[in-house]
Amino acid sequence: MRLRLILSFALIVLISVSSVAFLARRGAAYEVRSFMFHGGMAGIPELVTALEEYYHLRHTWQRAEDILNGSLPGAGPGWGGPGGMRMPPGMMNMMGQRLRLADAQGNLIADTGGIAAGRLNESQIQQAITLQDNGVVVGYLLAEGGISLGSNEEAYLLNRLSRASVLAGLIAGSLALGLAMLLAYSLAQPLRTLTNAAGRLAQGDLSQRVAFRGHDELTELGNAFNHMAASLQQAEQSRRAMTTDIAHELRTPLAVQRAHLEALQDGIYPLTAENLSAVLEQNLLLSRLVDDLRTLALADAGQLTLERTPTDFAKLVQRTVERFEPQAATRQVSISLDLPPDTSSLPLLSLDPMRIEQIINNLLSNALRYTPQGGKIECQLSTNAPSAIPNAYTAVFTIHDSGAGIPLEALPHVFERFYRADRARSRAEGGTGLGLAIARQIAEAHDGTLTAANHPQGGAIFTLTLPIEIIPRET
């Protein structure tokens, strides 16, 4: 990219220098010819001023030929009077110029060529310099000759002017090219930095970041790269943490199984159904962990299959909550369910009942795990049909327990895999640390949401929201 920028700027500089040189040559040629044609080297402007002042003071051209020869001795400002300036004799014609002065009618008054009679023709009047007094034409001055340059001398002068123009253009072009290279370097350096950082990132260094300042496209690109690198680093950290957690979760039941099997093999424990039940329990825990990991893997890959069927969501919730009542009674925990007044009028929902039941099971198991004896779990189902979305149905299911609530530092992590606020107690209860993560994945697969918060009255509250298409009941 740097080479392309340099070549682009170089082309611009080349075109600019060529244009400047061409225009300078044309302008110089025009000015030189114009200057030489009007006898500029012989002091014509001063002569014109002197003649106009002379006529203004005397109102006549008598003895004006002395001005042409620079020999008028009279008084008066401008040509020999006090404080005035006397022109050296022969100044006007020392360069070989022929000067002719004519009155307003074109009649010759003076001629440095020695011919003072006759008149100027129309062509000569057109070439002559007009002399005026208070805006009135009083005469004409025709200057011919001056420095006489032949074709060789004129070409030499033009060549010198052209070389000067080209030299000036080259100097300007060199400066412009230097600035172009500096600009190209300043533009390419951030890209090189970004390229190097991307290369190191590809080699596994996920800590790479770039620092760009400003509000241009390069800064936006750098910010996007930093965001990508941070996401990759976080994903890699999560992957490593998950690998460590999976190994840890597998090690415990495997160690328990091995210990029991070795005890049975050595005869420490008799081979009875009671002693085998501990091995079976750990095997079931391993099977559940593998199933949970498979579910998460499918959800991450977007391949979690949902077998949607028309389902009575209220009955599904009621049936699942009733199944937990004996377990809650054993822990001396009360469970209540608040349903809409007329559940029979609710429409059927298109959802996967087994997956939704899995969400409710995980939420109730989690609530029972953290609700102390004598506590309570309050479940509520509410429905509404937003008017802004025709044929849409929103079901909101909440579970509020009377436990200690979720620690503020743990609240952002409750849906992370293998995260436990109390790892020892969760493992003792048989949890894998994946239940809430799976529940959220299933909810999102149904285009719903699952959130966790601390209730203002104490305890934790989980909210499951399912916006699902309505399926009317058959009449």
C-alpha positions, 0 to 999 in steps of 0.5 A: 500500500505504501508503494501505491501511495508513493506512486500516486503522489509521484504521478500527481507531482509529475503532472503538476510540475509539467503543467507549471513548466508549460504554463511558465514557458508560455507566459514567459514567452508572451511577456518577453515578446510583449516587453520587447515589442513595446520597448520596455527596456528603453524606459517608455513608462517614464517617457509617457509620464514626462510627455503627459506632464509636459502637455498638462503644463504647457497645453502644447507640443512645442519643443516636445522633441527635446524630451524625446532626446532627453535634452529639455533644459526648462524648469518645472517638476519632473524634467529638470526643474527644482527638485525634479529629475533630468533625463540623461541626454539620449536615454530614450534612444541609446538602446536603438529605439525610434520614437515618434510623437504625434498629436491627437490627429496623428500628425507627426510632431517629432521623430528621433529617426530624423523624419518629423513630417507626415502622419501616422496611419491607422495601423501605427495609431493602433500600435502607439501608446495613447497620451492623455490629459485629464482623460482627453487624448492629446497625442500618440507615442510610437516606440519601435525597435529597442533591443533587437533580438534575433531568433537565436538570442530570443531562443536563448532567453526563452531557454534560460527562462524555461530552465529556471521554470523547470528547476523551480518545478523540480525543487517544488516537486522534490519537496512535494514528493518528500511530503508524499513519502512522509504521508505514505509512511504515516498511513502505512505504519498503522497498517504495518502495526496491525498486520504484525499484531494480526500475525502474532495473534494467528500464532497464538498470542491472544494478548495482542492489542493495537493503539490507534488514536483519532476518529478515522477508518484506521482507528475503527479498524484498530478498535474492531481488531482489539474487540476481536482479540479480546473476544478470542482471548475470553473464548480461549480462557473459557475453553481452558477453564471448561476443560479443567472443570470437565476433568475435575467433574469427571475425576470425582465420580470416577475416583469414587467408583474406583474406590468402591470397585477396588474395595469390592474386589479386595473383599473389604466390602461384600458384593451386595446390592447396597454396596453396588448402589454407590457405584451405580449412583456415580455412574448415573452422575457421569451419564448425566454429566455427559448428556449435559455436555452433549446438550451444550455442544449441540446448542453451541453448534446451533444443532439443538433439535426442538420437537415442537408440539402444541402444548398446554403450558399451564398443565406442563408447569403444574405437572412439573411443580407437583412432581417436586412437592414430595422432595420439597416436603422432605426438606420441609420446604413449601412449594406454591404455584400461582396460575391464571384464573382460567387456564382452560382458555389459554391457547396451546403453545408450539414448544418442545415440552421435554426441553421446557420441562428440563428448564423447569426441573433445573430451576426447581432443583436449584431453588430447592438446593439453596432454600433452607428448611422451613423456607418456601418456593413461590412459582407464578405463571402469567400470560399476555398477548402484546397487541403490537405483535399479532398472533403472538403469545408471551408466557412468563414463568417465575420461581422465587425462593426464600434462600439467602439470594445470589451474592452480587459477585456471583450474579453475573456468572450464574449461567456460566458452565460449571460455576457454583457459588458453593461448589462443595454443597452442589457436588454433594447434591449431585449437581454438575454445574451445567443446569442453569447454562443448559436452561438458558441455552434451551430458552434461547433456542425457543427465542426466549430469555432466562434471567436471574436476580435478587428479589427485593423481599429476599431470595433469588428469582429466576424469570423464564419468558417465552414469546411463542406463536399461538396455536388456537384450541380445537372447539 
